[in-house]
Amino acid sequence: MAESKSILEAEDFFGSNSSQELISKMSNKGISHQKVLDVLAYEKQLRYLQIELVKLQQWVLKENKRVAVVFEGRDAAGKGGNIRRFMEHLNPRSSRLVALNKPTNVEKGQWYFQRYIKELPNPGEIVFFDRSWYNRAVVEPVNKFCSNDEYNIFMNQVNNFERMIIESGIRLVKFYFSISKSEQAKRFADIKSDPLKQWKMNKLDEKAQDLWEDYTEYKNAMFQKTNTKISPWKIIRANRKTDARVNVINHILDRIPYDKKLEI
């Protein structure tokens, strides 16, 4: 007869008055608790960082600062999950998520950057871009959504565009979430198998693995051209989601000189 495995019951969780008591119960049952310790450490660190984000937002509001945070990366790299951790405890009246749909016929006839300009932060506001004008640097040329001329014009203009918005007083922070091809495949499989997440998959996602090298080529060209001194990229290694979430918030807190002594 196979030896039965010890498992945690619901009463173990609800009957424990502290994390240490729960860990003790796990040890008594011979269950490894290292993963639990890792999760508890991550949650503790995340809570501290989110408190600092609230202080940062209060500083932005008090000083009428403007902050724009760009999240770029391959499909399933974790951009949305990171943005949720950023915004989870922020005041929604002075923070905003921008995730634009494909351009309308009118927008297609406008200057490419025009529809992004109106989404830039107002005084006292933080804006998070879940993908941005950098669609034209990678996603659009890979999927043939723009012409070579349109791509080249964008690449010639983007640094000047960012210099202008930075010189106008906007603090711009750019993140690129980097994952391996095998990790992307794993995450796609998880999304397809979860009825609560299947909506996330679209036609572009279905082609992402086949177009991996094309994405890499355009991504490298983007870094070479737009990783400037005034507007650098911060690459986040995102194969491990918890590490990525901690690292991205730490970077924001380091880049923006908010008042760490603010009381909340």
Secondary structure, 3 states (H helix, E strand, C coil): CCCCCCCCCHHHHHCCCCHHHHHHHHHHCCCCCHHHHHHHHHHHHHHHHHHHHHHHHHHHHHCCCEEEEEEEECCCCCHHHHHHHHHCCCCCCCEEEECCCCCCHHHHCCCCCHHHHCCCCCCCEEEEEECCHHHHCCHHHHCCCCCHHHHHHHHHHHHHHHHHHHHCCEEEEEEEEECCHHHHHHHHHHHHHCCCCHHHCCHHHHHHCCCHHHHHHHHHHHHHHHCCCCCCEEEEECCCHHHHHHHHHHHHHHHCCCCCCCCC
